Amino acid sequence: MAIDAWLLDGPPAPAFRLYRWSRPTLSLGRHQRRLEPHWWDLQRQGRLDLVRRPSGGRAVLHGADLTYALVWPRPQGTRSEVYGLALTWLVEAFAAMGLPLHGGRQAASLQRSSCFATSTVADLVHANGAKRVGSAQLWRGGHLLQHGSIQLAPCPPLWREVFSGDPPDLDPLPLAGIALEEHLLRSAARWLPWLPVPEPGGAGGSSPVPPLAPLAPQELAAIAPRLGHYRLTESVSGETSPELTIPRAT
């Protein structure tokens, strides 16, 4: 979360990240003020980490998903139109796997604590209504940070314990691990205008994955002071609360 916010705060430049989580983590949206008491219990037991996102939306359970983050300087169009453009690479990637997705049609709800309990224009669902991707945005100075969680195989017992309900009924994907990530990156490179376009003729006839630039030590040092803004503890004070330190999101 700190890296993604740092990318948005820097000189206007496009960026794209695709990453996994090392342990089960619940990320809360920028404006989400309702924290279920048992979430703190799970954190105290060491079974769940709690973090705050700079972007909006409801709580997302990470650990059995892939998270993407993209920074898009001054995208053109309404916010609904930008969501559609920013999700095109995912629609194409899942269609190629034989699992088509379309945008959600429900209204946003402040009554649900889970991002995956509803599906809005920010989300992608399968024909059976199962939500595969939940996304949220942060706009600053006309520039966009968009986050999204691509659910792969959510753990039903943990999901029920966190959200008191079943996870989305998702079909297994034909690709996993590195193969899935490479498939998604190739699609992103074709549809996101700032990524290098893969050249044909990669291994097995597929396009090679575009090169990714690791963060330099000085960049990691610049990000480190931000880490405390995105951790959640029961002792967070008003002066250090992410509710006050993170800029307004949508």
Backbone bond lengths (Angstrom), bond angles and torsions (degrees), N, CA, C in turn:
res aa  C-N    CA-C-N  psi(-1)  N-CA   C-N-CA  omega(-1)  CA-C   N-CA-C  phi
1 M - - - 1.453 - - 1.539 111.12 -
2 A 1.337 115.76 -40.95 1.463 119.74 179.78 1.522 110.73 -66.11
3 I 1.327 117.42 -39.49 1.466 120.58 177.93 1.520 110.37 -62.91
4 D 1.318 116.49 -45.31 1.459 120.29 -176.99 1.536 110.58 -62.85
5 A 1.327 117.47 -43.50 1.462 120.25 178.61 1.523 110.90 -65.90
6 W 1.330 116.88 -38.13 1.463 120.78 178.59 1.526 110.77 -62.90
7 L 1.317 117.15 -39.74 1.467 120.04 178.25 1.529 111.17 -62.00
8 L 1.330 116.78 -38.12 1.459 120.36 179.11 1.522 111.11 -70.53
9 D 1.331 117.28 -35.71 1.458 121.14 -174.72 1.527 112.86 -77.32
10 G 1.329 117.70 -18.13 1.453 120.27 -177.34 1.515 112.44 -73.98
11 P 1.332 116.97 -175.09 1.471 119.78 175.08 1.527 109.59 -54.70
12 P 1.334 117.85 138.94 1.475 119.93 -176.02 1.525 112.00 -53.03
13 A 1.320 115.11 115.13 1.463 121.40 -179.80 1.519 107.94 -157.42
14 P 1.324 117.83 138.95 1.470 119.85 178.99 1.524 110.89 -70.64
15 A 1.327 115.47 150.96 1.465 121.13 178.19 1.518 108.86 -153.47
16 F 1.328 115.24 153.85 1.470 121.09 178.26 1.522 108.45 -144.92
17 R 1.337 115.68 133.64 1.468 121.68 177.93 1.520 109.23 -133.21
18 L 1.338 115.50 146.87 1.460 122.94 173.70 1.519 105.74 -135.15
19 Y 1.345 117.73 120.31 1.457 118.71 -173.39 1.526 111.94 -146.90
20 R 1.359 113.41 162.28 1.464 122.15 177.25 1.524 109.34 -112.86
21 W 1.336 115.25 171.29 1.462 122.15 -179.14 1.526 108.95 -112.04
22 S 1.328 116.33 138.81 1.469 120.24 -175.64 1.518 112.77 -76.61
23 R 1.337 117.65 -18.92 1.465 121.13 179.52 1.523 109.08 -154.94
24 P 1.338 117.97 162.31 1.468 119.33 -179.68 1.533 111.49 -55.71
25 T 1.319 115.53 128.25 1.464 121.68 -176.21 1.517 109.06 -141.24
26 L 1.314 115.69 137.82 1.461 121.53 175.10 1.518 107.65 -106.07
27 S 1.340 116.85 117.96 1.463 119.97 176.12 1.516 108.91 -101.26
28 L 1.328 115.18 134.23 1.459 121.99 -177.34 1.518 109.70 -106.48
29 G 1.334 116.24 140.84 1.444 121.06 179.39 1.520 112.28 -66.65
30 R 1.306 114.62 156.97 1.472 122.66 -176.26 1.529 112.65 -51.03
31 H 1.313 117.99 -40.38 1.462 121.07 -176.06 1.520 113.33 -99.37
32 Q 1.318 118.44 3.66 1.469 120.57 -174.93 1.523 110.08 -76.50
33 R 1.297 116.38 108.58 1.462 120.83 -177.77 1.529 112.56 -99.88
34 R 1.310 116.69 -15.55 1.461 118.82 -179.10 1.525 109.40 -90.15
35 L 1.312 115.93 111.22 1.456 122.14 175.67 1.523 108.10 -110.98
36 E 1.320 116.87 121.45 1.454 120.83 -179.35 1.542 109.64 -65.00
37 P 1.334 118.55 135.36 1.466 120.37 -178.15 1.523 113.31 -56.23
38 H 1.339 118.48 -34.96 1.459 118.77 -176.46 1.530 111.81 -73.11
39 W 1.346 117.77 -15.34 1.470 118.34 173.86 1.521 110.11 -64.25
40 W 1.338 116.65 -40.26 1.463 119.22 176.79 1.526 110.67 -63.93
41 D 1.342 116.75 -37.98 1.467 119.89 177.74 1.528 110.84 -60.04
42 L 1.336 117.08 -44.69 1.458 121.02 179.61 1.525 110.80 -64.41
43 Q 1.331 116.45 -35.91 1.467 118.82 177.66 1.533 110.82 -67.43
44 R 1.355 116.30 -43.91 1.460 119.33 179.94 1.521 111.65 -62.36
45 Q 1.327 116.66 -32.98 1.466 121.03 178.82 1.528 112.66 -77.25
46 G 1.329 117.29 -3.38 1.458 121.18 -179.92 1.513 113.66 74.97
47 R 1.324 117.64 19.46 1.465 121.47 -177.15 1.514 113.02 -99.89
48 L 1.339 116.75 -9.76 1.446 120.42 -175.10 1.526 108.43 -155.86
49 D 1.331 116.73 134.06 1.455 121.20 171.53 1.528 108.54 -95.61
50 L 1.331 115.98 151.26 1.460 122.23 177.81 1.519 109.01 -120.27
51 V 1.343 116.70 128.55 1.454 121.45 176.74 1.523 108.88 -135.25
52 R 1.320 115.39 161.53 1.454 122.26 176.61 1.524 108.57 -107.21
53 R 1.335 116.88 135.07 1.464 120.84 174.00 1.523 110.29 -88.73
54 P 1.328 117.81 149.46 1.464 118.79 169.63 1.526 111.65 -72.79
55 S 1.334 118.01 -22.93 1.464 122.45 179.78 1.527 110.40 -86.71
56 G 1.332 115.78 172.59 1.458 120.38 -175.18 1.517 113.03 -86.16
57 G 1.350 115.20 -156.52 1.456 120.55 178.04 1.513 113.87 91.91
58 R 1.332 114.43 -176.31 1.456 122.83 -178.67 1.529 110.01 -98.55
59 A 1.329 116.37 -175.39 1.467 122.09 -176.36 1.529 111.30 -68.08
60 V 1.331 115.54 140.41 1.463 123.12 178.47 1.522 108.33 -125.32
61 L 1.332 116.08 130.12 1.457 121.26 176.90 1.528 108.89 -91.54
62 H 1.326 115.13 115.77 1.460 122.07 -179.73 1.533 109.98 -102.41
63 G 1.318 114.36 162.18 1.461 120.49 178.36 1.509 111.09 129.55
64 A 1.336 116.02 -33.26 1.469 121.47 175.20 1.525 108.14 -120.46
65 D 1.328 115.45 39.24 1.455 120.77 -177.34 1.519 109.74 -143.56
66 L 1.317 115.35 174.34 1.464 123.47 165.80 1.523 106.69 -114.43
67 T 1.317 116.38 136.40 1.454 121.02 177.38 1.520 108.75 -107.75
68 Y 1.328 116.15 137.20 1.454 119.29 173.02 1.518 108.87 -116.62
69 A 1.305 116.00 153.09 1.460 122.44 172.92 1.517 107.53 -140.58
70 L 1.317 116.56 131.77 1.456 119.64 175.58 1.519 109.38 -131.94
71 V 1.310 114.50 140.29 1.457 122.76 175.24 1.521 107.18 -112.10
72 W 1.324 115.84 124.12 1.459 121.88 -172.94 1.531 107.51 -128.65
73 P 1.328 117.98 106.04 1.466 119.38 179.00 1.532 111.98 -69.10
74 R 1.311 115.92 123.81 1.456 124.70 173.31 1.538 114.31 47.67
75 P 1.322 117.82 58.40 1.470 118.77 174.25 1.520 110.14 -66.55
76 Q 1.306 116.50 150.12 1.462 121.89 -177.26 1.527 110.38 -99.65
77 G 1.338 116.21 143.15 1.454 121.32 177.85 1.513 112.04 115.77
78 T 1.330 115.90 173.31 1.459 120.72 175.15 1.526 109.44 -69.85
79 R 1.304 116.02 168.46 1.462 118.43 -179.08 1.524 111.40 -65.81
80 S 1.329 117.13 -35.88 1.462 119.37 176.28 1.523 110.66 -64.71
81 E 1.340 116.31 -41.45 1.461 119.74 178.14 1.518 111.64 -64.60
82 V 1.332 116.73 -39.03 1.466 120.05 179.43 1.512 110.43 -66.05
83 Y 1.337 117.42 -39.59 1.468 119.46 175.40 1.532 109.56 -55.70
84 G 1.335 116.89 -47.27 1.453 120.22 -179.23 1.514 112.07 -59.38
85 L 1.337 116.94 -45.47 1.460 120.48 179.29 1.522 111.83 -64.72
86 A 1.327 116.02 -40.88 1.463 120.29 -176.35 1.521 112.82 -73.78
87 L 1.336 117.42 -13.95 1.464 120.90 -179.91 1.525 112.96 -104.36
88 T 1.322 117.72 -1.44 1.464 120.67 -175.21 1.522 112.22 -59.20
89 W 1.325 116.69 -38.36 1.470 119.83 -178.51 1.523 111.36 -62.97
90 L 1.335 116.98 -34.65 1.461 120.16 178.41 1.524 111.48 -73.01
91 V 1.320 116.98 -40.37 1.465 120.16 177.07 1.527 109.94 -59.28
92 E 1.329 116.02 -45.04 1.466 120.13 179.79 1.523 111.75 -65.17
93 A 1.333 116.84 -42.26 1.470 120.57 -177.71 1.521 111.46 -64.52
94 F 1.342 117.68 -41.25 1.459 119.64 -178.84 1.518 111.70 -75.71
95 A 1.325 117.60 -32.73 1.459 119.56 175.04 1.524 110.31 -61.97
96 A 1.334 117.04 -39.63 1.465 120.99 179.11 1.524 111.49 -65.60
97 M 1.330 117.94 -23.49 1.464 121.49 177.06 1.525 111.96 -90.43
98 G 1.327 117.57 2.99 1.458 120.93 -179.69 1.508 113.90 78.39
99 L 1.331 117.67 21.43 1.463 122.58 -179.48 1.527 108.69 -130.36
100 P 1.332 117.85 74.01 1.465 120.40 -173.56 1.528 113.16 -62.40
101 L 1.310 114.19 149.92 1.459 123.03 179.53 1.522 109.45 -126.07
102 H 1.334 115.78 153.06 1.458 120.56 172.29 1.516 108.44 -142.06
103 G 1.318 116.05 164.38 1.453 120.30 -177.95 1.509 112.69 -67.53
104 G 1.337 116.22 148.80 1.455 121.18 176.51 1.519 111.24 -71.93
105 R 1.324 116.26 162.38 1.467 120.24 -175.71 1.528 113.11 -129.44
106 Q 1.330 117.92 6.43 1.458 119.78 -179.71 1.526 110.41 -85.39
107 A 1.311 115.79 158.93 1.461 120.98 174.25 1.525 109.27 -78.51
108 A 1.316 115.36 149.45 1.459 119.32 176.68 1.528 109.64 -62.92
109 S 1.329 116.57 142.77 1.463 121.55 -177.81 1.516 110.10 -124.59
110 L 1.333 115.56 129.54 1.456 120.27 174.62 1.522 111.47 -88.93
111 Q 1.335 116.95 -3.87 1.456 120.63 -177.58 1.527 112.45 -87.81
112 R 1.320 117.86 -14.66 1.451 121.03 -178.11 1.526 109.69 -99.54
113 S 1.316 117.15 133.72 1.458 120.23 179.68 1.519 112.00 -83.66
114 S 1.331 117.83 -20.26 1.458 122.31 -176.70 1.522 111.11 -99.71
115 C 1.322 115.95 132.88 1.466 121.12 175.54 1.521 111.21 -59.82
116 F 1.331 117.34 -34.04 1.457 120.79 -173.82 1.528 113.12 -89.06
117 A 1.351 117.08 10.56 1.463 120.44 176.05 1.525 112.06 -84.76
118 T 1.335 117.87 -16.22 1.459 122.17 176.87 1.518 108.67 -136.78
119 S 1.324 117.04 164.38 1.463 121.23 178.10 1.524 108.93 -135.18
120 T 1.327 115.54 112.82 1.456 122.92 -177.94 1.520 109.51 -108.08
121 V 1.328 115.83 -171.40 1.459 120.81 178.43 1.520 111.48 -61.49
122 A 1.341 117.10 -18.90 1.455 121.45 179.84 1.520 112.41 -80.18
123 D 1.322 118.11 -5.36 1.458 121.84 -170.01 1.522 112.07 -118.32
124 L 1.335 115.22 165.60 1.454 121.90 177.06 1.527 109.06 -125.48
125 V 1.339 116.15 130.35 1.458 121.84 -176.56 1.524 109.81 -128.13
126 H 1.342 115.13 160.28 1.458 121.67 175.20 1.531 109.64 -87.97
127 A 1.321 115.46 173.68 1.469 120.47 -177.41 1.520 111.94 -59.50
128 N 1.338 118.43 -30.80 1.465 121.05 179.68 1.522 112.68 -81.08
129 G 1.340 116.85 3.38 1.459 120.87 179.24 1.504 114.51 90.37
130 A 1.349 117.66 -5.72 1.466 120.47 -179.23 1.525 109.69 -69.77
131 K 1.298 116.11 128.88 1.463 121.70 -176.87 1.519 110.39 -84.83
132 R 1.324 116.14 120.31 1.471 121.61 -179.20 1.527 111.44 -95.66
133 V 1.344 116.94 -38.34 1.465 121.16 -174.05 1.527 109.48 -129.95
134 G 1.310 116.00 128.14 1.455 121.82 172.02 1.514 109.17 -114.37
135 S 1.330 117.48 133.44 1.462 121.13 -176.34 1.522 110.76 -130.59
136 A 1.335 115.60 159.46 1.458 122.20 178.03 1.518 108.43 -152.12
137 Q 1.326 116.05 160.51 1.456 120.74 -173.58 1.528 112.18 -126.92
138 L 1.324 114.30 157.64 1.464 124.51 165.72 1.525 106.54 -134.09
139 W 1.338 116.73 124.18 1.465 122.30 177.24 1.519 108.59 -109.29
140 R 1.326 115.71 135.48 1.465 120.17 176.76 1.530 108.63 -147.42
141 G 1.322 115.50 121.03 1.451 119.43 178.61 1.512 113.15 59.58
142 G 1.332 116.86 29.80 1.453 120.51 -178.88 1.515 114.18 83.46
143 H 1.336 117.85 -2.33 1.459 121.59 179.16 1.528 109.34 -100.83
144 L 1.319 116.41 151.30 1.469 122.00 -172.93 1.522 112.11 -116.45
145 L 1.334 115.32 134.56 1.462 122.75 161.57 1.518 106.56 -112.91
146 Q 1.324 117.20 121.30 1.464 121.00 176.70 1.517 109.32 -118.95
147 H 1.326 114.76 125.97 1.462 122.99 176.47 1.526 109.41 -104.38
148 G 1.317 116.58 152.04 1.452 119.69 172.22 1.516 111.66 -155.06
149 S 1.324 115.74 147.57 1.461 122.98 175.67 1.515 108.84 -111.90
150 I 1.343 115.88 122.09 1.462 123.01 177.24 1.525 107.00 -100.54
151 Q 1.324 116.85 103.63 1.454 119.72 -177.35 1.529 110.00 -74.02
152 L 1.327 115.69 132.37 1.464 121.40 -178.91 1.520 110.71 -103.23
153 A 1.314 117.50 -67.16 1.465 121.95 179.60 1.525 108.08 -145.45
154 P 1.339 117.89 76.25 1.460 120.10 -177.35 1.526 112.23 -58.77
155 C 1.338 115.26 144.44 1.464 121.91 -179.84 1.526 109.69 -79.48
156 P 1.342 119.26 110.51 1.476 119.88 -176.00 1.524 114.53 -57.25
157 P 1.352 120.38 -45.77 1.474 117.48 -178.54 1.527 113.27 -61.21
158 L 1.334 117.22 -44.21 1.462 119.03 -179.90 1.523 110.55 -67.95
159 W 1.317 117.57 -40.13 1.466 120.97 179.30 1.527 110.70 -59.39
160 R 1.352 115.91 -44.69 1.471 119.15 179.61 1.522 110.78 -65.15
161 E 1.341 116.53 -36.38 1.451 119.70 -179.32 1.526 111.08 -67.85
162 V 1.318 116.97 -37.11 1.458 120.94 -178.51 1.523 111.48 -78.23
163 F 1.348 117.62 -46.54 1.458 121.61 -170.69 1.523 114.64 -110.55
164 S 1.324 118.10 -1.22 1.473 121.95 179.89 1.525 111.49 57.60
165 G 1.308 116.61 38.25 1.458 122.13 178.46 1.512 110.06 -164.72
166 D 1.312 116.39 171.13 1.455 120.92 -178.13 1.523 111.24 -80.56
167 P 1.339 117.68 150.38 1.458 120.82 174.03 1.519 110.43 -70.90
168 P 1.330 118.62 167.29 1.465 120.10 176.87 1.524 110.71 -60.82
169 D 1.335 115.61 145.39 1.468 122.21 -177.67 1.527 108.74 -83.98
170 L 1.324 116.27 87.79 1.459 122.29 -172.09 1.527 111.25 -103.26
171 D 1.332 115.82 135.36 1.458 120.25 172.98 1.526 109.54 -70.85
172 P 1.330 118.09 146.54 1.476 119.88 176.50 1.521 110.65 -64.29
173 L 1.326 116.27 148.29 1.451 121.32 179.81 1.525 110.60 -85.49
174 P 1.339 117.31 147.60 1.468 119.70 178.56 1.518 112.99 -74.10
175 L 1.331 117.82 -12.35 1.453 122.51 178.91 1.525 108.82 -121.32
176 A 1.327 115.79 152.47 1.462 120.43 179.22 1.520 108.97 -146.94
177 G 1.328 115.68 164.66 1.455 121.05 173.94 1.518 113.10 58.80
178 I 1.329 115.20 -138.58 1.461 121.68 -177.04 1.522 111.22 -60.97
179 A 1.333 117.45 -37.56 1.466 120.29 -179.19 1.522 111.14 -60.62
180 L 1.333 117.33 -40.79 1.457 120.94 178.11 1.526 110.68 -66.73
181 E 1.314 116.58 -45.69 1.459 119.85 -179.32 1.527 110.87 -61.18
182 E 1.318 117.66 -42.37 1.456 120.51 179.29 1.531 111.06 -64.75
183 H 1.335 116.19 -38.75 1.471 120.17 177.55 1.526 110.33 -61.55
184 L 1.330 116.99 -44.47 1.459 120.86 -179.81 1.526 111.32 -67.32
185 L 1.319 117.06 -39.66 1.465 120.13 -179.91 1.525 111.68 -66.36
186 R 1.326 116.75 -37.71 1.466 118.88 177.46 1.529 110.83 -64.22
187 S 1.331 116.02 -40.72 1.464 119.20 178.22 1.526 110.65 -66.45
188 A 1.329 116.96 -41.71 1.466 120.19 178.33 1.522 110.67 -60.29
189 A 1.335 117.00 -40.17 1.460 120.15 -179.14 1.525 111.97 -66.14
190 R 1.327 116.93 -28.18 1.466 119.53 178.84 1.524 112.45 -78.40
191 W 1.338 117.44 -27.19 1.461 119.47 -170.66 1.519 114.74 -112.34
192 L 1.316 118.19 -22.74 1.461 119.74 178.75 1.525 108.16 -92.38
193 P 1.319 118.23 122.48 1.462 120.63 -167.98 1.516 114.95 -66.36
194 W 1.334 118.96 -16.31 1.465 119.14 -175.54 1.530 113.69 -96.12
195 L 1.338 118.36 -8.72 1.454 120.09 -179.81 1.524 110.62 -86.33
196 P 1.352 117.38 147.20 1.466 119.22 176.53 1.520 110.55 -63.07
197 V 1.325 116.41 136.71 1.462 121.32 -178.17 1.528 109.21 -77.45
198 P 1.344 118.43 126.22 1.462 119.79 179.80 1.523 110.92 -66.02
199 E 1.301 115.25 145.05 1.456 120.47 176.69 1.522 109.29 -90.22
200 P 1.341 118.18 147.10 1.463 120.20 179.05 1.517 111.22 -68.09
201 G 1.332 114.12 159.78 1.461 118.56 173.95 1.502 114.75 98.57
202 G 1.343 118.11 23.97 1.453 120.36 176.16 1.514 111.05 -73.94
203 A 1.325 116.20 -173.85 1.464 121.51 -179.39 1.522 109.84 -60.06
204 G 1.337 116.24 133.41 1.449 120.66 179.13 1.512 113.49 70.33
205 G 1.348 116.61 16.59 1.456 119.97 178.57 1.512 114.27 85.13
206 S 1.355 117.91 -2.04 1.458 120.28 179.67 1.521 110.13 -90.43
207 S 1.321 115.77 160.76 1.454 120.08 178.60 1.518 110.06 -71.62
208 P 1.326 118.45 141.13 1.463 119.85 178.79 1.514 111.63 -67.07
209 V 1.322 116.19 154.93 1.459 121.53 178.93 1.521 109.01 -73.01
210 P 1.339 118.45 134.51 1.464 119.55 178.64 1.523 110.75 -63.19
211 P 1.336 117.13 147.42 1.465 119.77 -178.06 1.523 111.52 -65.88
212 L 1.329 116.90 143.02 1.454 122.91 178.38 1.521 109.04 -112.51
213 A 1.321 117.52 139.16 1.453 122.26 -177.24 1.523 109.61 -98.00
214 P 1.341 119.03 119.72 1.470 120.09 176.37 1.524 110.94 -72.48
215 L 1.317 115.93 157.71 1.457 120.38 176.88 1.519 110.11 -73.15
216 A 1.321 116.03 139.90 1.459 121.96 178.13 1.526 109.74 -80.37
217 P 1.346 117.61 157.91 1.481 119.77 179.78 1.524 113.16 -54.41
218 Q 1.329 117.78 -39.19 1.471 118.86 -179.86 1.521 111.72 -68.33
219 E 1.337 116.80 -29.22 1.460 119.72 176.52 1.526 110.48 -70.95
220 L 1.319 117.00 -42.01 1.463 120.54 177.10 1.528 110.50 -62.50
221 A 1.332 117.18 -37.07 1.468 120.55 178.08 1.523 110.95 -65.39
222 A 1.341 117.35 -34.55 1.460 120.58 178.69 1.522 111.53 -71.67
223 I 1.322 116.71 -28.90 1.462 121.53 -178.85 1.525 111.83 -79.42
224 A 1.318 117.59 -32.08 1.471 122.13 -172.60 1.527 114.28 -51.27
225 P 1.343 120.57 -43.38 1.474 119.26 -179.12 1.523 113.65 -63.47
226 R 1.316 118.08 -16.62 1.463 121.29 -179.04 1.527 113.36 -82.72
227 L 1.317 117.23 -15.13 1.461 119.97 -169.94 1.523 112.41 -57.37
228 G 1.317 116.76 -40.46 1.462 120.02 -178.14 1.510 114.01 -63.58
229 H 1.343 117.47 -22.48 1.465 120.29 -179.88 1.521 112.34 -68.58
230 Y 1.320 116.77 -20.85 1.462 119.69 -171.15 1.526 113.44 -114.33
231 R 1.332 117.56 -0.69 1.461 120.69 172.54 1.523 108.44 -88.46
232 L 1.322 115.89 145.77 1.461 120.67 177.61 1.522 109.29 -114.18
233 T 1.319 116.03 128.02 1.454 121.36 173.43 1.521 107.66 -134.48
234 E 1.312 115.45 157.37 1.464 119.31 -179.12 1.517 112.20 -69.68
235 S 1.343 117.18 -14.13 1.460 120.39 -178.57 1.512 112.83 -99.15
236 V 1.368 117.51 9.93 1.462 119.91 -179.84 1.527 109.60 -59.41
237 S 1.319 116.62 131.57 1.461 120.61 179.72 1.513 110.58 -94.30
238 G 1.317 116.40 168.79 1.455 119.95 179.42 1.514 112.50 -61.26
239 E 1.363 116.86 -32.76 1.459 119.63 -177.19 1.528 111.89 -70.16
240 T 1.337 117.59 -28.42 1.462 119.62 -175.88 1.519 112.44 -111.21
241 S 1.317 116.90 4.13 1.458 119.57 -177.25 1.520 111.70 -64.04
242 P 1.349 117.25 133.57 1.464 119.29 174.30 1.521 112.87 -58.04
243 E 1.341 116.79 -25.05 1.456 118.69 177.97 1.529 111.39 -59.95
244 L 1.352 116.60 -27.02 1.447 119.88 -178.34 1.529 112.61 -102.21
245 T 1.323 117.74 -23.99 1.454 120.65 -173.00 1.509 113.83 -96.87
246 I 1.345 118.89 -17.44 1.455 120.93 -178.52 1.524 108.62 -94.66
247 P 1.337 118.16 130.63 1.472 120.62 -179.58 1.533 111.85 -60.71
248 R 1.310 113.90 159.45 1.459 120.34 -175.43 1.529 111.38 -59.96
249 A 1.328 116.48 136.38 1.466 122.49 -179.91 1.518 109.53 -120.66
250 T 1.344 115.90 168.36 1.466 120.89 175.28 1.509 108.50 -130.07
